[in-house]
Amino acid sequence: MKIIGITGRSGCGKSSVTRLFAAQGYPCIDADLVAREVLEPGSVCINQLQNAFGSDIVDESGAVRRRLLADRAFATPEGTAKLTDITHPEILRRIDARLQEAERAGARLAFVDGAVIVGTPFASRCDQLLVITAPYEQSVARICARDGIAPAMARRRLDAQTPEQVLRDAATFVLENDETPERLQERAIALLHQLEQES
């Protein structure tokens, strides 16, 4: 089974492409969703996170106070590294389990959608990497519409992400989302047909 990573900067239309592939019957794993799952009550990460960032990061019901955890973890590079060291192995383990399940079910292609793939250990697990790109101001407009934030905030968020050129350099395929949603869909389906033939 071939594993294809799907990545791109905020507001590029990555989720639209993933939803399209899922609608065609392909297994699509949302890495960002898995990252949220590892903070849910009962996760093996919770105790380690409390040891690292304080027992009060978990409320009375056992739920992680995500904002408090983020404030403490991202306050220093060491804190960020510690958060990554605790959560990433469990995120990878869960993604791997789902990929194995897809392979057992007979899938020839599986997609993993993640905002951060390039430059992480998961990149080496991908056979190919699909990068979705969009013009900067179009991305800003999409982020504002989606998250209800001001353009300045959307630009700040984009500027903090991996530069587009770095993603392009790592890509096997690039899908340009610079026209209509229908055009993106056409390009994505054409790429899917190409991937099906190759697999």
N, C-alpha and C positions, 0 to 999 in steps of 0.2 A: 504494500500500500504506500502510495506517495503522500507525503505530508507537505502541505503548502501553507506557509504563513501569510496572513493578510495584515498589512499595517499601513499607517499613514498618519498624518498630523490631524489634529482636531478639526472638524468641519469639512473633511475631505470627501465624505460619502462612503467611508469604509463599511459602516453598518449596513448601508443599502446593498452593497455588493454581497456581503455575507448573507443577508436575508434572501437575496436572489438565489445564491448557491444552495442554501438550505431548502428553499422552495422547490428546487430541482431534485431534491432527495439526497443531497450529499451531507455527510456528517460535518457540522460546523461547531467548533468549540469556541466559546467566548472567554478568552483568558482573563479579561477584566472582571467578568462575572465570577470566575473561579477565585480570583484574588479577593473578592468580597466574601465568598463562601468560607474561606479559611479564617475569617474573623467572626463566624457565627458561633453561638454557644455550642459547646461540645467539641470544638476543633482542638486538635493536639497542640496548636500554636498558642492558645490562650494563656496557659501557665507560664510559658517562656516569655511571652510578651509582658505579663504582669511582673515577672522577675526583673525584666530589663527596664520597664518604663513606669512601674508603680502599680500596686494592686487596685488603686482607684480608677484605672482605665476601664474597669468592668463595673457595670452598675448592679443593683440588687438582683435584677432578674437574670444576670449572667451575660447580658449583651455588652459588647465592646462600645465604649464611648469613642467613636471613631475620630471625632474632632479633637478630643483631648490627646488621643494616641498620636494623631498626625502632628499636632502642635509640638509634642515632646520629641517625636521621632525625627521630624524634619528641621528641628532647631539647630542641629549640628550635622556635619557630614558623618561623624561617628554614629550618631543616632539613626541616620538614614541607612547606613551600612548594616547596623544591627537589625533593623526592621527587615531588611532584605534577606539577611542571613537566616532569620527565623522563619519568614513566610515563604520565600522562594522554593525551598526544597519541597514543601507541602503542596504548593501551587503546581510545580512540575510533576509531582507524584500523581496528583488528581488528573491533570491533563493527559499524562501517559496512560493512566487507567482507562480513560475515555477513548483514547486512540486505539488501545488494544481491543477494547470492546467493539469499536467500529471495524477493525481488521477482522476480528472473529466473525462479525456479521457479513463479511464479504465485500466491504467497501474497497474500491481501488484508489479512490482519492479522498483525502480528508483535509479540512481547512481549519486552521487555528487563527482566530481574529484577536489581535492584541495591539494595543496602542504602543507598547514598548516591547519590541522583539529584537530589533537591531542593537547589538552591543550587549545582549544578555545571553546567559547559558542556553536559553531555549533556541536561539538562532541556529545552533549546530544541529538541532533535531529536525529542522525544516529541510526538505529536499530542494524546495524552491521558495522564493519569496516574491509575493505580489505586493507592490506598493501603489496605493491610490493617491493621486495628487490633485490639487485644485488651486486655482489662482488665489493668492493671499487674501484679497479683499472679498472674494466670494466665500472663502472659509470664515472670515470675520462675520459676514452677514449671516451665514448659517448658524454659527455659534450663538450669536445674539438672539436669533429667532428660536433656537432650540432651548437655550438655557435662560433666556430672559435677562441677559446682562448687557451692559453698555459696551460699545465698540472698543473703548480704551482697555477695558478688562479683557475682552476677547483677544485683542492684540497682544496684551501682556502674556496671556496663557499660551498663545501660539509661539511667541518669541522665546518662551522658556522650553519649548519642545525641541527634539532633535531636528537640526536643519534639514530642509527638504533634499538638498544635494547629497547629504550623507545617506539618506534613505534610498535615493536614486542609485547611488554607487553600489549599494548592497543588493539591489533588486534584480530578480531574474526577469520579471515583467513589470511594466509600469502602465497603469490605466489612468488616463487623463480625464478628470471630471471637470471639464471646462465649458461644457455646453448644457443641454437639457438633461433631466433625469432619464428620459427615454434613450438619449444618446449613450449615456453611461451604461444603461441596461443592455443596449445592443453590443457595446464593446465588451461587456462582461460575459455575455452569452457566447460571443465569438471566441473569447479566450477560453471559456469552459469547454467548448467543442475541441479546441486545440489540445487542451490538457487531457481530454477523454481519449483523443487519438494517440497521444504520447504514452498514456498509461495502459 
